Amino acid sequence: MRKLTVAAAATLAIGLGAQAAIAAPPPLIERAKFFGNPSRTQGRISPDGKQLAFIAPRDGVLNIWVAPVADPAKARPLTAEKLRPIRAYYWAPDSASILFINDKGGDENFLLYGVDIATGAQKTLTPFEKTRAQVINVSRAVKDRILVGLNNRDARWHDVYSLDLASGKLTLVYQNDGFGDFETDEQLNIRSGSKPRPDGGVDVYPFAAGQPADKPAETIGFADTDGTGPLGFSKDGSISYWRESRDRDTSAIVARDMKTGARTVIAQSPKADVAGLMASPVTGKLDAYSVNYLTHEWTALDPAVQADLDFLKANLKGDIVVTSRTDADDLWTVATDPVSAPSALHLYDRKARKLTQLYVTRPELEGATLAEMHPVEITSRDGLVQPSYLTLPPGSDSDGDGKPDAPVPMVLLVHGGPWARDVYGYNGLHQWLANRGYAVLSPNFRASSGFGKKFINAGNLEWGAKMHDDLIDAVDWAVKRGVTTKDKVAIMGGSYGGYATLAGLAFTPDVFACGVDIVGPSNLNTLLASVPAYWEAGRRQMYLRMGDPGTPEGAALLKERSPLSKADQIRKPLLIGQGANDPRVNQAESDQIVKALQAKNIPVTYVLFPDEGHGFARPENSIAFYAVSEHFLERCLGGRAEPFGDALDTSTMTVPSGAQFAPGLEAALAARPAAKP
């Protein structure tokens, strides 16, 4: 049957009496506008208030740029990465340099680099192979050095070093043989260390003169490990701030007086954990916090900051986040997220009450018809309420009530982690899928973080069981609400979301029409056997949440919950995307299930990127994979797809098997220009 044009399809629907009138869908938005490089992102002001830094493309690769605050138009590139995009950076406390981390091909062995603002000279500050550098503390009170963690001595544990920013000299502060985390003050002293316990809990040891006490001062039980722990100190060291979920459900913020020992709850919500914090750069004391249940809401602890937040809310559209503050606290950078429009960054002068827009992250999407996101609550079969987010195709919901005028195909988009969460806001995947004609539903299922300890611990030992039931209940909710029909639902996700995709097709083979798995584990026993060494501090917690591979019962449970064990039950189309250098979910996880499916002659398309890790960092690879995905979904669900065009030309994508099962992929691969020698 020939493919119908949009106009022909609309005419046919009217002729069949499907509806009296059909609104024409919005224009197809190019993939590159969603998944290509942003024009600018992560803008932050220097501590001295003179310079603005941001990440932007240079010769097609994301690099760090700087500009005078007084004249942002005079921006200049500071770094010159040619292949791997820079995705994280820090201002040095003296404003004289910028620090950034980067890895090679997605291996997550991050090295720390420093770049001089005046000269552009760049140096590698942690020149160690097979090492994952961590920035422990960049203090406003100490201008000439920072604290970093290095695991080059023992891959499991990060030793603490003082890094002199001018000379690059590393001085050992503490040789670490068992602490998973450290709390340091603004003078860069270690004040406490958190050590994992055999029962999955954590002991917090106070430090004095650089050494831990013989006995812990605090013990945190396993059930509270996600919601309890030290956060840091006020600038003068008189107050210690903690996240606290002991003797309560949701995580609150507690201020501890270091002289008297008095503990005061300063931030809390019965609905969700405290999510975001703002601290005064002058005093180091917390002056605002946010709670994110369905949406993000800020509350000030300081009347002056409340006045600032009120002004920002009145004059800016969308969710507001303060991304940086000067040492004098006179200038802020403020990001806004309008949800159905690209985000923007503003400079805020507190004294003058003046806002200046600095940039829009994706200006090519300004004026485009984007979709609204609807926060919804979905009740699971056992009464657990899942805070979730629904996006509908533009034009499908004429009265804006969050229910389409007629059912539409749907993608269940499952977040990774699983100890993470989906949030309300602009979401490139949601917008892309909605533009292609799909409803998109992202549920926060049990084990998601941010909703209290009962919620996250309800997922313990429930991979592929009650956690999967929650996803099925979300699909049933969407069908009953008229969002979609039972035969037009796909499942898609990365990491745990990829696992959920494989589990969905293997454990409940009649629920989903197809699945897109991105770096998802297929065998939970081999997954846990291959996690990075530097995850040692959380290993016991993972076993208690997933199953202990060191016991017969645990290994049996993990096998039972592994999609590989029921790969022969898969009978719906499956697309798999994998990074060859993934240190979290090794390539073997995808290789195993592809091999098992091939042995049973079950069709599967396997896309592999030799220069990626846990997800796709290079936009060329993201664009290529989502080109394959939208053609895959078009055949499965009947939505729209942008022609492949040159989407694969600059990607390193390989297709080890199954190109013939993905619509248009063989032709697109054949049309790629020959690789340069």
C-alpha positions as CSV (number, residue, x, y, z in Angstrom):
1,M,0.0,0.0,0.0
2,R,1.4,3.4,-1.0
3,K,2.2,5.9,1.7
4,L,-0.6,8.5,2.2
5,T,0.3,12.2,2.2
6,V,-0.9,14.2,5.2
7,A,-3.7,15.7,3.1
8,A,-4.8,12.4,1.8
9,A,-4.8,10.8,5.2
10,A,-7.0,13.6,6.5
11,T,-9.4,13.3,3.7
12,L,-9.7,9.5,4.2
13,A,-10.3,10.0,7.9
14,I,-13.1,12.5,7.2
15,G,-14.6,10.2,4.7
16,L,-14.7,7.4,7.3
17,G,-16.4,9.8,9.7
18,A,-13.5,9.7,12.2
19,Q,-14.1,13.3,13.1
20,A,-15.8,16.3,11.6
21,A,-12.6,18.3,11.1
22,I,-8.9,17.6,11.4
23,A,-6.4,20.3,12.1
24,A,-3.4,20.1,9.9
25,P,-0.4,19.0,11.8
26,P,2.4,21.6,12.4
27,P,5.4,21.6,10.0
28,L,7.9,18.9,10.5
29,I,10.8,20.3,12.7
30,E,14.2,19.1,11.6
31,R,15.9,16.6,13.9
32,A,19.0,18.8,14.1
33,K,17.0,21.5,15.8
34,F,16.3,19.2,18.7
35,F,19.5,17.2,18.9
36,G,22.1,19.3,17.3
37,N,24.4,21.6,19.2
38,P,22.7,24.3,21.2
39,S,23.8,27.8,20.2
40,R,24.8,28.5,23.8
41,T,24.3,26.8,27.1
42,Q,25.4,26.7,30.7
43,G,26.1,30.4,31.0
44,R,27.7,31.5,34.3
45,I,29.2,34.7,35.6
46,S,32.7,34.8,37.0
47,P,33.1,35.3,40.8
48,D,34.4,38.8,40.3
49,G,31.5,39.7,38.0
50,K,33.6,40.8,35.1
51,Q,33.3,37.8,32.7
52,L,30.6,35.6,31.4
53,A,31.4,32.0,30.3
54,F,29.2,29.6,28.4
55,I,29.4,26.5,26.2
56,A,28.9,26.9,22.5
57,P,30.0,25.3,19.2
58,R,33.4,26.0,17.8
59,D,33.9,24.3,14.4
60,G,31.0,22.1,15.3
61,V,32.2,20.9,18.7
62,L,31.0,22.3,22.0
63,N,33.7,24.4,23.6
64,I,34.0,27.0,26.3
65,W,33.6,30.7,25.4
66,V,34.1,33.8,27.5
67,A,32.9,37.4,27.0
68,P,33.0,40.6,29.0
69,V,29.9,41.0,31.1
70,A,29.8,44.6,29.9
71,D,29.8,43.5,26.2
72,P,28.7,39.9,25.6
73,A,28.9,40.4,21.9
74,K,32.7,40.3,22.2
75,A,32.6,36.6,23.1
76,R,35.6,34.5,22.1
77,P,36.4,30.8,22.2
78,L,38.6,29.7,25.1
79,T,39.1,26.0,24.3
80,A,39.6,24.2,21.1
81,E,38.3,20.6,21.5
82,K,38.1,18.9,18.1
83,L,36.1,15.8,18.8
84,R,34.6,15.3,22.3
85,P,32.2,18.1,23.4
86,I,32.8,19.8,26.7
87,R,29.8,19.3,28.9
88,A,30.9,20.5,32.3
89,Y,33.1,23.4,33.6
90,Y,33.8,25.5,36.7
91,W,35.0,29.0,37.3
92,A,38.2,29.1,39.3
93,P,37.5,31.0,42.5
94,D,40.0,33.7,41.5
95,S,38.2,34.2,38.2
96,A,41.6,33.9,36.4
97,S,40.9,30.5,34.8
98,I,38.2,28.0,33.9
99,L,38.4,24.4,34.8
100,F,36.7,21.7,32.8
101,I,36.5,17.9,32.7
102,N,36.3,15.6,29.7
103,D,36.7,12.0,28.8
104,K,37.7,10.0,25.7
105,G,35.0,8.3,23.7
106,G,32.6,8.1,26.6
107,D,34.8,6.0,28.9
108,E,34.0,8.4,31.8
109,N,37.6,8.5,32.8
110,F,37.4,12.2,33.3
111,L,40.5,14.3,33.3
112,L,40.6,17.9,34.7
113,Y,41.9,20.7,32.6
114,G,42.6,24.4,33.3
115,V,42.5,27.3,30.8
116,D,43.9,30.7,31.6
117,I,41.4,33.4,30.7
118,A,44.0,36.0,29.7
119,T,46.3,33.9,27.6
120,G,44.2,30.9,26.6
121,A,47.0,28.6,27.7
122,Q,45.5,25.1,28.6
123,K,47.1,22.5,30.8
124,T,46.1,19.1,32.0
125,L,45.7,19.3,35.8
126,T,45.2,15.5,36.4
127,P,47.5,13.8,33.8
128,F,46.7,10.2,34.7
129,E,45.4,7.5,32.5
130,K,42.5,5.3,33.5
131,T,41.6,7.7,36.2
132,R,38.3,9.5,37.0
133,A,39.0,12.9,38.5
134,Q,36.4,14.4,40.8
135,V,36.1,18.0,41.8
136,I,35.4,17.9,45.6
137,N,35.2,21.6,46.5
138,V,35.7,24.9,44.8
139,S,35.5,27.4,47.6
140,R,34.8,31.1,47.4
141,A,36.9,31.6,50.5
142,V,40.1,30.0,49.2
143,K,41.1,31.6,45.8
144,D,44.3,29.8,44.9
145,R,43.5,26.1,45.2
146,I,40.7,23.6,45.1
147,L,40.1,20.0,46.3
148,V,40.0,17.1,43.9
149,G,39.6,13.4,44.1
150,L,41.8,10.9,42.2
151,N,41.4,7.2,42.0
152,N,44.7,6.5,40.2
153,R,46.2,4.6,43.2
154,D,43.1,2.4,43.9
155,A,40.4,2.5,41.3
156,R,37.7,2.0,44.0
157,W,38.4,5.0,46.1
158,H,39.3,8.6,45.5
159,D,42.2,10.1,47.4
160,V,41.8,13.7,48.3
161,Y,44.3,16.2,46.8
162,S,44.8,20.0,47.1
163,L,45.4,21.4,43.6
164,D,47.3,24.7,43.3
165,L,45.7,26.5,40.4
166,A,48.7,28.5,39.4
167,S,51.4,25.8,39.4
168,G,49.2,22.7,38.9
169,K,50.9,21.1,41.9
170,L,48.9,18.3,43.6
171,T,49.4,17.8,47.3
172,L,47.9,14.7,49.0
173,V,45.4,15.7,51.7
174,Y,44.1,12.3,52.6
175,Q,44.8,8.8,51.3
176,N,41.4,7.1,51.1
177,D,40.8,3.4,51.7
178,G,37.1,3.2,52.2
179,F,35.2,6.5,52.2
180,G,32.7,7.1,49.5
181,D,32.2,10.8,50.1
182,F,33.7,13.7,52.0
183,E,32.2,16.9,53.5
184,T,34.6,19.8,53.4
185,D,34.3,23.4,54.7
186,E,35.0,26.6,52.9
187,Q,38.6,26.6,54.1
188,L,39.0,23.3,52.3
189,N,39.3,21.2,55.4
190,I,37.8,17.7,55.5
191,R,35.2,17.8,58.2
192,S,33.6,14.4,57.8
193,G,33.7,11.2,55.6
194,S,30.9,8.8,54.7
195,K,31.9,5.1,54.8
196,P,29.6,2.3,53.4
197,R,28.4,-0.3,55.8
198,P,28.0,-4.0,55.1
199,D,24.2,-3.7,55.7
200,G,23.9,-1.0,53.0
201,G,23.9,1.9,55.4
202,V,26.5,4.6,55.9
203,D,28.7,5.6,58.8
204,V,29.7,9.3,59.0
205,Y,33.0,9.9,60.7
206,P,34.1,13.3,61.9
207,F,37.6,14.4,60.8
208,A,40.1,16.4,62.8
209,A,43.5,17.5,61.7
210,G,42.9,15.7,58.4
211,Q,42.2,12.3,60.0
212,P,38.9,10.4,60.8
213,A,37.8,9.7,64.3
214,D,37.9,6.1,65.5
215,K,34.1,5.9,65.7
216,P,31.3,7.3,63.6
217,A,29.3,10.3,64.9
218,E,26.3,9.4,62.7
219,T,24.8,6.2,61.3
220,I,22.5,6.3,58.4
221,G,20.4,3.2,57.8
222,F,20.0,1.7,54.3
223,A,16.4,3.0,53.9
224,D,17.6,6.6,54.5
225,T,20.8,6.6,52.3
226,D,19.1,8.3,49.4
227,G,17.7,11.1,51.5
228,T,20.2,11.7,54.3
229,G,23.7,13.1,54.4
230,P,25.9,16.1,54.9
231,L,25.7,18.9,52.3
232,G,28.3,21.5,53.5
233,F,29.0,24.4,55.8
234,S,28.3,28.1,56.0
235,K,31.3,30.3,55.1
236,D,32.4,30.7,58.8
237,G,31.9,27.0,59.6
238,S,29.3,27.7,62.3
239,I,26.5,25.9,60.5
240,S,26.5,22.4,58.9
241,Y,23.7,21.6,56.5
242,W,22.3,18.1,56.1
243,R,19.7,16.4,54.0
244,E,17.6,14.4,56.5
245,S,15.0,11.7,56.0
246,R,15.4,9.8,59.3
247,D,12.2,9.8,61.3
248,R,10.3,11.2,58.4
249,D,9.5,10.3,54.8
250,T,10.5,13.2,52.5
251,S,14.0,14.6,52.8
252,A,14.2,17.9,54.6
253,I,17.1,20.3,55.1
254,V,18.4,20.6,58.6
255,A,20.8,23.3,59.9
256,R,23.1,22.1,62.7
257,D,24.7,24.7,65.0
258,M,28.3,23.5,65.4
259,K,28.7,25.1,68.9
260,T,25.5,24.0,70.6
261,G,24.6,21.0,68.4
262,A,21.1,22.3,68.0
263,R,19.3,21.0,64.8
264,T,16.7,23.1,63.0
265,V,14.6,22.0,60.1
266,I,14.7,24.9,57.7
267,A,13.2,23.4,54.5
268,Q,10.7,20.6,54.0
269,S,7.6,19.5,52.1
270,P,5.2,16.6,52.8
271,K,4.9,16.0,49.0
272,A,8.5,15.6,47.8
273,D,12.1,15.9,48.9
274,V,13.7,19.3,48.9
275,A,15.3,19.4,45.4
276,G,17.3,22.6,44.9
277,L,19.2,25.0,47.1
278,M,20.5,28.5,46.9
279,A,23.3,29.7,49.2
280,S,24.6,33.2,49.8
281,P,28.1,33.7,48.3
282,V,28.8,36.2,51.0
283,T,27.8,34.1,54.1
284,G,27.5,30.6,52.7
285,K,24.1,30.3,54.4
286,L,21.1,28.8,52.6
287,D,18.8,31.5,51.4
288,A,16.3,29.6,49.3
289,Y,15.1,26.1,48.4
290,S,12.9,24.4,45.9
291,V,10.6,21.4,46.0
292,N,9.7,19.5,42.8
293,Y,6.6,17.3,43.1
294,L,4.8,17.9,39.8
295,T,6.4,21.2,39.1
296,H,9.3,23.2,40.5
297,E,8.5,25.7,43.3
298,W,11.0,28.0,45.1
299,T,10.7,29.3,48.6
300,A,13.1,31.9,50.0
301,L,14.6,31.8,53.5
302,D,15.9,35.4,53.3
303,P,13.4,38.3,52.7
304,A,15.7,40.0,50.3
305,V,16.0,36.9,48.2
306,Q,12.2,36.5,48.3
307,A,11.9,39.9,46.8
308,D,14.3,38.9,44.1
309,L,12.4,35.7,43.3
310,D,9.1,37.6,43.2
311,F,10.6,40.1,40.7
312,L,12.0,37.4,38.5
313,K,8.7,35.4,38.6
314,A,6.8,38.5,37.6
315,N,9.1,39.4,34.7
316,L,10.2,36.1,33.3
317,K,8.2,33.3,31.7
318,G,8.6,29.7,32.9
319,D,10.5,27.9,35.5
320,I,13.4,29.9,37.0
321,V,16.8,28.7,38.2
322,V,19.6,30.9,39.4
323,T,22.7,29.4,37.8
324,S,25.5,31.6,39.2
325,R,26.1,34.5,41.6
326,T,29.1,36.8,42.0
327,D,31.1,36.9,45.1
328,A,29.5,40.3,45.9
329,D,26.1,38.8,45.1
330,D,25.2,41.8,43.0
331,L,24.8,40.0,39.7
332,W,23.0,36.7,39.0
333,T,22.6,34.6,35.9
334,V,19.0,33.3,35.7
335,A,17.9,30.5,33.4
336,T,14.2,30.3,32.3
337,D,12.4,27.2,31.0
338,P,9.1,28.1,29.3
339,V,8.4,24.3,28.6
340,S,6.9,24.9,25.1
341,A,9.7,27.2,24.0
342,P,13.5,27.0,24.2
343,S,15.2,28.0,27.4
344,A,17.0,31.3,27.8
345,L,19.6,32.9,30.1
346,H,19.3,36.4,31.6
347,L,21.7,38.6,33.6
348,Y,20.0,40.0,36.7
349,D,21.3,43.2,38.4
350,R,19.9,42.9,41.9
351,K,20.4,46.5,42.9
352,A,19.0,48.0,39.7
353,R,16.3,45.3,39.5
354,K,17.3,45.0,35.8
355,L,17.1,42.0,33.5
356,T,19.1,41.5,30.3
357,Q,18.6,38.5,28.1
358,L,21.9,37.0,27.2
359,Y,20.9,34.3,24.8
360,V,18.3,31.7,23.8
361,T,19.7,28.2,24.0
362,R,18.1,27.0,20.7
363,P,17.0,30.1,18.8
364,E,16.1,28.0,15.8
365,L,13.1,26.7,17.8
366,E,11.7,30.2,18.6
367,G,8.3,30.5,17.0
368,A,8.1,26.8,16.2
369,T,4.9,25.1,17.2
370,L,5.9,23.1,20.3
371,A,3.8,21.1,22.7
372,E,2.7,21.8,26.2
373,M,3.6,19.3,28.9
374,H,0.9,18.2,31.3
375,P,1.7,17.1,34.9
376,V,-0.5,14.2,35.8
377,E,-0.9,11.7,38.7
378,I,-1.3,8.0,37.8
379,T,-2.4,5.6,40.5
380,S,-0.9,2.1,40.3
381,R,-2.8,-1.1,41.0
382,D,-1.6,-1.1,44.7
383,G,-2.4,2.6,45.3
384,L,1.0,4.1,44.7
385,V,0.7,7.5,42.9
386,Q,3.1,8.1,40.1
387,P,3.8,11.8,39.4
388,S,4.1,11.8,35.6
389,Y,4.3,14.0,32.5
390,L,2.2,13.8,29.3
391,T,2.9,15.6,26.1
392,L,0.4,15.6,23.2
393,P,1.0,16.3,19.5
394,P,0.3,19.9,18.7
395,G,-3.2,20.3,17.3
396,S,-4.5,17.1,18.8
397,D,-6.0,18.7,22.0
398,S,-8.3,21.5,20.8
399,D,-9.5,22.5,24.3
400,G,-6.1,22.1,26.0
401,D,-7.4,19.8,28.7
402,G,-4.6,17.3,28.4
403,K,-6.7,14.8,26.5
404,P,-6.6,14.5,22.7
405,D,-9.8,15.0,20.7
406,A,-9.2,11.4,19.4
407,P,-6.7,8.8,20.5
408,V,-3.2,9.1,19.0
409,P,-0.2,6.7,19.0
410,M,1.9,6.9,22.1
411,V,5.5,6.4,23.2
412,L,6.0,5.4,26.8
413,L,9.3,7.2,27.5
414,V,11.0,5.6,30.6
415,H,13.7,7.5,32.5
416,G,17.1,6.0,33.4
417,G,18.6,5.4,36.8
418,P,16.3,4.1,37.9
419,W,17.1,6.1,41.0
420,A,16.4,9.4,39.2
421,R,13.3,11.1,37.9
422,D,11.5,12.9,35.1
423,V,10.7,16.6,35.6
424,Y,8.4,19.2,34.2
425,G,10.1,21.4,31.6
426,Y,11.3,21.6,28.0
427,N,12.3,18.1,26.9
428,G,13.8,17.6,23.5
429,L,12.7,14.0,23.2
430,H,9.1,14.8,24.1
431,Q,9.0,17.7,21.6
432,W,10.5,15.6,18.8
433,L,8.1,12.7,19.3
434,A,5.1,15.0,19.7
435,N,6.1,16.8,16.5
436,R,6.1,13.4,14.8
437,G,2.5,12.7,15.9
438,Y,2.9,10.8,19.1
439,A,1.7,11.3,22.6
440,V,4.6,10.9,25.1
441,L,4.1,9.7,28.6
442,S,6.9,9.7,31.2
443,P,5.9,8.1,34.5
444,N,7.9,8.4,37.7
445,F,7.5,4.8,38.8
446,R,8.5,3.3,42.2
447,A,12.2,3.6,42.8
448,S,12.3,7.0,41.2
449,S,14.0,9.5,43.5
450,G,12.7,12.8,44.8
451,F,9.4,11.6,46.3
452,G,10.4,10.4,49.7
453,K,12.0,7.2,51.0
454,K,8.9,5.1,50.9
455,F,8.6,5.8,47.2
456,I,12.2,4.9,46.3
457,N,12.4,1.9,48.6
458,A,9.1,0.5,47.2
459,G,11.3,-0.4,44.2
460,N,13.7,-2.5,46.1
461,L,14.1,-6.0,44.5
462,E,11.3,-5.0,42.0
463,W,13.1,-4.6,38.7
464,G,10.9,-6.3,36.1
465,A,8.2,-6.8,38.8
466,K,6.3,-4.1,40.5
467,M,8.4,-1.4,38.8
468,H,7.3,-2.9,35.5
469,D,3.7,-3.1,36.8
470,D,3.8,0.6,37.3
471,L,4.7,1.1,33.6
472,I,1.9,-1.2,32.5
473,D,-0.5,0.7,34.8
474,A,0.6,4.0,33.1
475,V,-0.2,2.5,29.7
476,D,-3.6,1.3,31.0
477,W,-4.3,4.8,32.4
478,A,-3.5,6.4,29.0
479,V,-5.8,3.9,27.2
480,K,-8.7,4.4,29.6
481,R,-8.3,8.2,29.4
482,G,-8.5,8.1,25.6
483,V,-4.9,9.3,25.0
484,T,-4.1,6.2,22.9
485,T,-5.3,2.8,21.9
486,K,-3.9,-0.5,23.2
487,D,-2.4,-1.5,19.8
488,K,-0.5,1.8,19.3
489,V,1.9,2.1,22.2
490,A,5.7,1.9,21.9
491,I,8.2,1.8,24.8
492,M,11.5,3.7,24.7
493,G,14.2,4.7,27.1
494,G,17.9,4.8,28.0
495,S,19.9,3.0,30.7
496,Y,17.2,1.7,33.1
497,G,14.7,2.9,30.5
498,G,16.5,0.6,28.0
499,Y,16.1,-2.3,30.5
500,A,12.4,-1.4,30.8
501,T,12.1,-1.5,27.0
502,L,13.7,-5.0,26.8
503,A,11.6,-6.1,29.8
504,G,8.5,-4.7,28.2
505,L,8.9,-6.7,25.0
506,A,10.1,-9.9,26.8
507,F,7.9,-10.0,29.9
508,T,4.8,-8.5,28.5
509,P,5.1,-9.2,24.8
510,D,1.5,-8.2,23.9
511,V,1.5,-4.8,25.5
512,F,3.8,-2.8,23.3
513,A,3.9,-2.5,19.5
514,C,7.7,-2.0,19.4
515,G,10.6,-0.8,21.5
516,V,13.7,1.4,21.3
517,D,16.4,0.4,23.8
518,I,19.3,2.8,24.4
519,V,22.2,1.4,26.4
520,G,19.9,-0.9,28.4
521,P,21.2,-3.9,30.4
522,S,19.8,-7.3,29.3
523,N,21.5,-9.5,31.9
524,L,21.4,-8.2,35.5
525,N,24.1,-10.6,36.7
526,T,26.6,-9.6,34.1
527,L,25.6,-5.9,34.6
528,L,26.5,-6.0,38.3
529,A,29.7,-8.0,37.7
530,S,31.0,-5.3,35.4
531,V,30.1,-2.0,37.1
532,P,33.0,0.5,37.4
533,A,35.4,-0.1,40.3
534,Y,34.7,3.5,41.6
535,W,31.1,2.5,42.3
536,E,32.4,0.4,45.2
537,A,30.9,2.7,47.8
538,G,27.4,2.0,46.5
539,R,27.8,-1.6,45.5
540,R,26.0,-3.0,48.6
541,Q,23.1,-0.6,48.1
542,M,22.8,-1.8,44.5
543,Y,22.6,-5.4,45.7
544,L,19.9,-4.6,48.2
545,R,17.9,-2.7,45.6
546,M,18.3,-5.2,42.7
547,G,19.5,-8.6,44.1
548,D,22.8,-9.9,45.5
549,P,24.7,-11.9,42.8
550,G,26.9,-13.3,45.5
551,T,24.0,-15.4,46.9
552,P,22.2,-18.3,45.2
553,E,18.9,-16.6,45.9
554,G,20.0,-13.2,44.6
555,A,21.6,-14.6,41.5
556,A,18.4,-16.5,40.7
557,L,16.3,-13.4,41.2
558,L,18.6,-11.4,38.9
559,K,18.4,-14.1,36.3
560,E,14.6,-14.2,36.5
561,R,14.4,-10.4,36.1
562,S,16.8,-10.3,33.2
563,P,15.2,-9.8,29.8
564,L,17.9,-12.1,28.3
565,S,16.2,-15.0,30.2
566,K,13.0,-14.5,28.2
567,A,14.5,-13.2,25.0
568,D,12.6,-15.9,23.1
569,Q,9.3,-14.3,24.1
570,I,10.1,-11.1,22.2
571,R,8.1,-10.9,19.0
572,K,7.7,-7.2,18.4
573,P,10.2,-5.0,16.5
574,L,13.2,-3.9,18.5
575,L,15.8,-1.3,17.9
576,I,18.9,-1.2,20.1
577,G,21.4,1.7,20.4
578,Q,24.8,1.1,22.2
579,G,28.0,3.0,22.9
580,A,31.1,0.7,22.6
581,N,32.9,2.4,25.5
582,D,30.0,2.4,28.0
583,P,31.6,1.8,31.4
584,R,28.2,1.4,33.2
585,V,26.3,-0.8,30.8
586,N,29.0,-2.6,28.8
587,Q,28.6,-3.4,25.1
588,A,28.2,-7.0,26.1
589,E,24.7,-6.2,27.5
590,S,23.5,-5.4,24.0
591,D,25.6,-8.1,22.3
592,Q,24.1,-10.8,24.5
593,I,20.5,-10.1,23.7
594,V,21.2,-9.5,20.0
595,K,22.9,-12.9,19.8
596,A,20.0,-14.6,21.6
597,L,17.5,-13.0,19.3
598,Q,19.4,-14.0,16.2
599,A,19.7,-17.6,17.4
600,K,15.9,-17.7,17.5
601,N,15.6,-15.8,14.1
602,I,13.8,-12.9,15.9
603,P,14.3,-9.6,14.0
604,V,16.4,-6.9,15.8
605,T,18.2,-3.9,14.6
606,Y,21.5,-3.2,16.4
607,V,23.1,0.3,16.1
608,L,26.6,0.7,17.7
609,F,28.7,3.8,18.1
610,P,32.5,3.2,18.5
611,D,33.1,6.6,20.0
612,E,30.3,6.8,22.6
613,G,29.7,5.5,26.1
614,H,26.6,5.6,28.2
615,G,24.4,7.6,25.8
616,F,25.3,9.8,22.9
617,A,27.4,12.9,23.6
618,R,28.3,13.8,20.0
619,P,25.3,15.5,18.2
620,E,26.3,13.8,14.9
621,N,25.6,10.5,16.6
622,S,22.4,11.6,18.4
623,I,20.9,12.9,15.1
624,A,21.8,9.7,13.3
625,F,20.3,7.4,16.0
626,Y,17.1,9.4,16.2
627,A,16.8,9.4,12.4
628,V,16.8,5.6,12.6
629,S,14.4,5.7,15.5
630,E,11.8,7.9,13.9
631,H,11.6,5.8,10.8
632,F,11.4,2.7,13.0
633,L,8.6,4.3,14.9
634,E,6.8,5.5,11.8
635,R,6.5,1.9,10.5
636,C,5.4,0.7,14.0
637,L,3.0,3.4,15.1
638,G,2.2,5.3,11.9
639,G,3.5,8.7,12.8
640,R,5.7,11.0,10.7
641,A,9.4,10.9,9.9
642,E,11.9,13.4,8.4
643,P,13.8,11.8,5.4
644,F,17.2,10.5,6.3
645,G,18.9,13.0,4.1
646,D,22.5,13.4,5.3
647,A,21.8,12.4,8.9
648,L,24.2,9.5,8.9
649,D,27.0,11.2,6.9
650,T,29.1,12.5,9.8
651,S,28.2,9.9,12.4
652,T,30.4,7.1,13.4
653,M,27.3,4.8,13.6
654,T,27.8,1.2,12.6
655,V,25.0,-1.4,12.2
656,P,26.4,-4.8,13.2
657,S,23.1,-6.5,12.4
658,G,19.5,-6.0,11.4
659,A,19.7,-3.0,9.1
660,Q,17.1,-4.7,6.9
661,F,14.6,-4.5,9.6
662,A,14.7,-0.7,10.0
663,P,12.8,1.2,7.3
664,G,15.1,3.1,5.0
665,L,18.3,2.3,6.9
666,E,20.0,0.1,4.3
667,A,19.6,2.8,1.7
668,A,20.7,5.5,4.0
669,L,23.8,3.5,4.9
670,A,24.6,2.9,1.2
671,A,24.3,6.6,0.5
672,R,26.9,7.6,3.1
673,P,30.0,9.1,1.7
674,A,33.1,6.9,1.8
675,A,35.1,7.3,5.0
676,K,38.2,9.3,4.7
677,P,41.4,7.3,5.0
